[in-house]
Amino acid sequence: MSRFIRFLIICWTPVCSFAQISFLPYESRSVNSYPQSVAIADFNRDGRNDLAVMTGFFNNPATDYKLLVYYQNQQRQLDPAIAFPTVDNFQGSRAMVVQDLNADLYPDIVFIFQDSVGIIYNNPNGGFLPATKLYSGTITSALAVGDLNHDGIPDIATTNSNELFLTLFTGSANNTYTVSHLPTPYNCGYDMEIADFNNDGLNDLAYIASYPVGGFFITYQQLDGTFGTPQFFLPVVQQSFPTTPYSFGLGDLNNDGKADLVTTTPWNLPVANLNLWIQGDNGISSQPQVRSAFDIPEPVEVVDINCDGKNEILALNGGWLRMMVYDGYPSGDYNNLHYFDIPYSSHYGAKGLAVGDLNGDGMKDAAIAGYNEVTLLYNNAQKSVFNPIFSNYAQAEIRTTIEMDTLFTIENVLKRVSTDTVDYVRLMRTDSLLATQYWVQKLTTVDTVFLYVRGTCAGTLTDTIHYIYAFSENFLAGIDTTLLGTSIDSFFLPRPEIPLTYSFYPNPGNKDLFVKFSTNPKLHFISVDLFAADGKRVGVASFEMEWPAGNLLVLHLSHLPAGTYVLRFQSEKISFTEKWVKVDR
């Protein structure tokens, strides 16, 4: 049999332009309560980010002590809030963190109140489950979520204002937690972060020390899973002023791929400033870079809001009706400061600022927990859909396979037209694909077409169409596809048309994983994908998959480390997700 393969490679090159920083005038939504923290995530997994607000007490039972969720609808606007109960308790900052805790790919809510941690699990069938409570210590003041023992399962850490210890809740595959404590030299303040602060692949703990100590500590994780002696870091302020930071901003400040920190000094001019703590070869530097700030800088976030590849620094000024943005362009010196008007609020919680795309234009917006309202600042930079710029797009790859011994061919042109409306912008997408069927003798072939590549603030997106067929003689051997034209960002294969059952064993397991189907799905099988507990894609290679029978799939996964994984199966006839626990024994 003779065969030749033709490759067409076309580069994708975006048009470069000045990365401006711009927001539309703020919008406010009354919550009829006291919002204390905000978070942005896709809570119902419909591809659109939603807004979560945690409230305290405002003498309004309908919205006090609630989790308010504003779901983003198909028109890319936020629906009115849906209220979910949390814990009725007046004390505590009610700071909130979003994280998938149980590896079901749905974001969950972790928050603090008085002396405890509350967990609100997302319900994949809609809404949220009732809150569960974990005792932490007297006056729980801050929290962070991350893997603290290198097992791939999220853990929870808290600080306690009246205790000389941190509380660690170590997660397990069955959603239970083991409690332990780390001693601290002083009482703790109102923010903490979990990240790798010395580039050794292990997560560490950073937490603010309360006045009069006036600084923060980093406790580095050791190779044996324990934590070392806390190291103290003292911010730079004018002499005679307390140096206690208000909150942390976490992100890469100098584009070296390492986690850095920003702390805010909540004083009035000229004492108010930001301290930039850059990670070096041996961890976070003890000598910060100082940037002047407007009065009372409080919560701070580090994020790229203008799609120029460099992070900006955003901070809110308590009582001064302003949001500050330090521009990371062009060299990361953060000397270019912008101001944006916001409504009055005397103070903001350490988790009172969240950044994410809230209207589906690909740009990150700001959400603020104010006095008795939520404030939204929609990003209006150049790359927003409301201020479009033109880019040169092309196909990443077109592969055409021609079989020289075919009996005959059948050509079909597949075409799809769809529309979408974003506010007043109507988008029409059309794609056309020439599919040529090759009927051969004793041949099995696999062809793939990569349709479209584009860059966004979230990274590079590639849309693909896959055809995988396995046939013996006198059967259809494969389909070669040629791209005729496209202006789409996806192509949807049909949903399953017939019921299909399966069994999934052993779970937990430590070597091979068996999936037995009620009927033979192999002719329609497309892909198996594997995700770690923190949502990162691990993947399954072709040589790790075996079909010993038409209705039995064996996955060889003995090389994986112990932990919790999520397997996603997709085809024209199959679409399901399963959680698998890998154990060592």
Secondary structure, 3 states (H helix, E strand, C coil): CCEEEEEECCCCECCCCCCCCCECCCEEEECCCCEEEEEEECCCCCCCCEEEEEECCCCCCCCCCEEEEECECCCCCECCCEEEECCCCCCCCCCEEEECCCCCCCCEEEEEECCEEEEECECCCCCECCCEEEECCCCEEEEEEECCCCCCCCEEEEEECCCCEEEEEEECCCCCEEEEEEECCCCEEEEEEEECCCCCCCCEEEEEECCCCCEEEEECECCCCCECCCEEECCCCCCCCCCCCCCEEEECCCCCCCCEEEEEECCCCCCCEEEEECEECCEECCCCEEEECCCCEEEEEEECCCCCCCCEEEEEECCCCEEEEEECCCCCCCCEEEEEECCCCCCCCCCCEEEECCCCCCCCEEEEECCCEEEEECECCCCCCCCCCCCECCCCEEEEEEECCCCEEEEEEEEEEEEEEECCEEEEEEEEEEEEEEEECCCCCEEEEEEEEEEECCEEEEEEEEEECCCCCCEEEEEEEEEEEECCCCCCCCCCCCCCCEEEECCCECCEEEEEECCCCHHHEEEEEEEECCCCECCCCHHHEEEEECCEEEEECCCCCCEEEEEEEEECCCEEEEEEEECCC
